[in-house]
């Protein structure tokens, strides 16, 4: 993720030097999207455990309410 930020900053400066101002928002969007994807993939196991626990407690809670 650190490498994505470094490459993004280098490209940002390059776009500014070359004069490609219209591409800068797309570069920022690309860095944000790849950072979010990488953050999700890094913590995917924890997300799955938490979602699984929430589903389990929801199912147990609805069964207890029916009795």
C-alpha positions in Angstrom: 0.0 0.0 0.0 2.9 2.3 0.7 4.3 1.6 -2.8 0.9 2.6 -4.3 1.1 5.9 -2.5 4.7 6.6 -3.7 3.8 5.7 -7.3 0.7 7.9 -7.1 2.7 10.9 -5.8 5.4 10.4 -8.5 2.7 10.3 -11.2 0.9 13.3 -9.7 4.1 15.4 -10.0 4.7 14.0 -13.5 1.1 14.9 -14.6 1.6 18.4 -13.2 5.0 18.9 -14.9 3.7 17.6 -18.3 0.5 19.6 -18.0 -2.0 16.8 -17.9 -4.2 18.5 -15.3 -7.4 16.7 -16.4 -5.9 13.3 -15.4 -5.1 14.3 -11.8 -8.6 13.6 -10.4 -8.5 10.2 -12.1 -5.2 9.4 -10.6 -6.4 10.4 -7.1 -9.5 8.2 -7.6 -7.3 5.2 -8.8 -5.1 5.5 -5.7 -8.1 5.7 -3.4 -9.8 2.7 -5.0 -6.7 0.5 -5.0 -6.0 1.5 -1.4 -9.5 0.5 -0.3 -9.2 -2.8 -2.2 -5.8 -3.5 -0.6 -7.1 -2.6 2.8 -10.1 -5.0 2.4 -7.8 -7.8 1.1 -5.4 -7.3 4.1 -8.2 -7.6 6.6 -10.5 -10.0 4.7 -10.2 -12.7 7.3 -11.4 -10.4 10.1 -14.2 -9.1 8.0 -15.4 -12.6 7.3 -15.2 -13.6 11.0 -17.2 -10.5 12.0 -19.8 -11.0 9.3 -20.1 -14.7 10.2 -20.5 -13.8 13.9 -23.2 -11.3 13.1 -25.1 -13.7 10.9 -24.8 -16.4 13.7 -26.1 -14.1 16.4 -29.0 -12.9 14.1 -30.1 -16.5 13.4 -29.8 -17.4 17.1 -31.7 -14.3 18.1 -34.6 -14.9 15.7 -34.9 -18.5 16.9 -35.0 -17.4 20.5 -37.7 -14.8 19.7 -39.9 -17.5 18.1 -39.9 -19.7 21.2 
